[in-house]
Amino acid sequence: MTSILFYLTPKKDVGFIDNTSTIRQAIEKMEFHHYLAVPILSETGEYLGVISTADLLFYIKNEKLDMKLIESELVSNVPLERDVKSVKIDATPDDVMSLMAKQNFVPVVDDRNMFIGIITRRSIMSSLSKEDIEKIFDNDDNISE
């Protein structure tokens, strides 16, 4: 069985923010990386969740924040719309796939909940062979009538 590490984008290659970042810093990080969501980490590197552009936008609107206020308002004050589940480093590919159906990426953590990286849908899809893809689409059991 293939290890999930085969699909991992390591922390050093992932745009993330820490929970002491401001809303403006989060927006700038997302814009720079062209991400719609980024992991939030504690100052020690523990995975805390994922913040999305929608979370930020709704918070700015609901709190009536202007451009000056987003420079000081912390992302830790922003309610997160979704609970993006992580997997432990020893998870199986099946564990990842069950989450991948609901999330664009799956954060990977160690046994102390320290963020290691992410597994993206793209990394999974790019590893599939033409035969794997044909099996998925040729399976009549997956077609609803």
Salt bridges, closest charged atoms under 4 A:
ASP13 OD1 - LYS12 NZ 3.26
GLU28 OE2 - ARG24 NE 2.79
GLU71 OE2 - ARG24 NH1 3.09
GLU71 OE1 - LYS68 NZ 3.80
ASP83 OD2 - LYS85 NZ 2.56
ASP110 OD2 - ARG112 NH2 3.62
GLU134 OE2 - LYS130 NZ 3.78
